[in-house]
Amino acid sequence: MEHRATVIDGTRAAAAVKEGLRGRVEALTAAGRRPGLGTILVGEDAGSQSYVAGKHRDCAEIGIDSLRVQLPASASQRDVLTAVHSLNDNPRCSGFIVQLPLPPHIDTHAVLGAVDPDKDADGLHPTNLGRLVLGQPGTLPCTPSGILELLRGADVAITGSQFCVIGCGTTVGRPLGLMLTRPSEHATVTMCNEATIDIAAHTRVADVVIAAAGVAHLVQPYWVKPGATVLSVGITRTVEGILGDVHPDVEQVAGKWSRATGGVGPMTRAMLLKNVVELTERSAGQMTSVPTAS
Ligand SMILES: Nc1nc2c(c(=O)[nH]1)N[C@@H](CN(C=O)c1ccc(C(=O)N[C@@H](CCC(=O)O)C(=O)O)cc1)CN2
């Protein structure tokens, strides 16, 4: 009989995360500290519009307030920075994200660096990435957090396992490598990039393969050790639909896998909500710990 890997269901895992956050949102709201997510979207990219819409739908589902800033693709650097400063200063906004990618004429580093690190719901501010490098508490990037939650929920061993991460981008691969090698995870990680001579030589010995390169069907069945776990993260939009970085036939070799849709994507969104709730709880804690004047 044909082997089929167990599917790691991100939609179901995300629903459980959201359900777990509902009570925390209610408690914060009852205390007059309703969490609020802000988003800044620049331009009309269909994918980005749909991701941002999904983020606000998720917020409505569990009672988080929404603040949406939409700017045209022609917006200047100054326009985008003004939007960032307005959310930094808005008390209704507990945390916000700048949807990526930004148009090429915008300096992404300058924009992300202008976000108040205490409102950085994406964990992409240099202070939060620096905290991750140093092992200090801070907000973590959503997709790597979602990947770790998915693996834990699917009982995939992390400590001591050999990981192969393909792609070293700022939102997924690079922070994921840092998170997997923290003392709390202690995984062994090989990071592959477009200059890696023979990526398959690295994936074939990995217990867990995470494909986040944005190259359609890059990971072929013969690249995978039988029984390994494979997560398809990167996507390519084509006229035929969405293609993941992992070829669907990998299902016949892997032990567990997550598909291009319904896997890591929904968990990315769930982790964003978790970050917003945590930022709100942190700022509420700071408010109650401020000494009162006597
Ligand atoms: N500021 C950020 N920008 C981007 C991030 C990010 O984490 N922060 N990651 C990606 C896009 N992304 C979140 O913004 C994201 C991608 C995919 C999904 C998702 O739920 N996908 C669905 C499929 C829907 C589709 O693609 O049509 C799924 O996997 O089932 C959510 C969020 C880049 N930008």
The ligand as an SDF file (V2000), in Angstrom:
LIG
                    3D

 34 36  0  0  0  0  0  0  0  0999 V2000
    5.0310   41.9570    8.5100 N   0  0  0  0  0  0  0  0  0  0  0  0
    5.0410   40.7000    8.0190 C   0  0  0  0  0  0  0  0  0  0  0  0
    4.9870   40.5070    6.7100 N   0  0  0  0  0  0  0  0  0  0  0  0
    4.9960   39.2310    6.2390 C   0  0  0  0  0  0  0  0  0  0  0  0
    5.0220   38.1290    7.1180 C   0  0  0  0  0  0  0  0  0  0  0  0
    5.0910   38.3790    8.5030 C   0  0  0  0  0  0  0  0  0  0  0  0
    5.1630   37.4520    9.3550 O   0  0  0  0  0  0  0  0  0  0  0  0
    5.0950   39.6840    8.9230 N   0  0  0  0  0  0  0  0  0  0  0  0
    4.9200   36.8280    6.6160 N   0  0  0  0  0  0  0  0  0  0  0  0
    4.4920   36.6330    5.2380 C   0  0  0  0  0  0  0  0  0  0  0  0
    3.0320   36.6820    4.9710 C   0  0  0  0  0  0  0  0  0  0  0  0
    2.1270   36.3120    6.0740 N   0  0  0  0  0  0  0  0  0  0  0  0
    1.9600   37.1590    7.0990 C   0  0  0  0  0  0  0  0  0  0  0  0
    1.9710   38.3380    6.9970 O   0  0  0  0  0  0  0  0  0  0  0  0
    1.2280   35.2060    5.9460 C   0  0  0  0  0  0  0  0  0  0  0  0
    1.3710   34.2820    4.9490 C   0  0  0  0  0  0  0  0  0  0  0  0
    0.4330   33.2490    4.7830 C   0  0  0  0  0  0  0  0  0  0  0  0
   -0.6600   33.1690    5.6280 C   0  0  0  0  0  0  0  0  0  0  0  0
   -1.7270   32.1560    5.4460 C   0  0  0  0  0  0  0  0  0  0  0  0
   -2.5520   31.9770    6.3260 O   0  0  0  0  0  0  0  0  0  0  0  0
   -1.7770   31.4950    4.2980 N   0  0  0  0  0  0  0  0  0  0  0  0
   -2.8430   30.5810    3.9380 C   0  0  0  0  0  0  0  0  0  0  0  0
   -2.9950   30.6010    2.4420 C   0  0  0  0  0  0  0  0  0  0  0  0
   -3.6150   31.8820    1.9690 C   0  0  0  0  0  0  0  0  0  0  0  0
   -3.0090   32.3830    0.6810 C   0  0  0  0  0  0  0  0  0  0  0  0
   -1.7820   32.5340    0.6000 O   0  0  0  0  0  0  0  0  0  0  0  0
   -3.7860   32.7030   -0.2140 O   0  0  0  0  0  0  0  0  0  0  0  0
   -2.4860   29.1670    4.3440 C   0  0  0  0  0  0  0  0  0  0  0  0
   -1.2970   28.8760    4.5380 O   0  0  0  0  0  0  0  0  0  0  0  0
   -3.3960   28.3630    4.4340 O   0  0  0  0  0  0  0  0  0  0  0  0
   -0.7710   34.0740    6.6380 C   0  0  0  0  0  0  0  0  0  0  0  0
    0.1540   35.0900    6.7970 C   0  0  0  0  0  0  0  0  0  0  0  0
    5.1130   37.7130    4.3650 C   0  0  0  0  0  0  0  0  0  0  0  0
    4.9310   39.0080    4.9050 N   0  0  0  0  0  0  0  0  0  0  0  0
  1  2  1  0
  2  3  2  0
  2  8  1  0
  3  4  1  0
  4  5  2  0
  4 34  1  0
  5  6  1  0
  5  9  1  0
  6  7  2  0
  6  8  1  0
  9 10  1  0
 10 11  1  0
 10 33  1  0
 11 12  1  0
 12 13  1  0
 12 15  1  0
 13 14  2  0
 15 16  1  0
 15 32  2  0
 16 17  2  0
 17 18  1  0
 18 19  1  0
 18 31  2  0
 19 20  2  0
 19 21  1  0
 21 22  1  0
 22 23  1  0
 22 28  1  0
 23 24  1  0
 24 25  1  0
 25 26  2  0
 25 27  1  0
 28 29  2  0
 28 30  1  0
 31 32  1  0
 33 34  1  0
M  END
$$$$
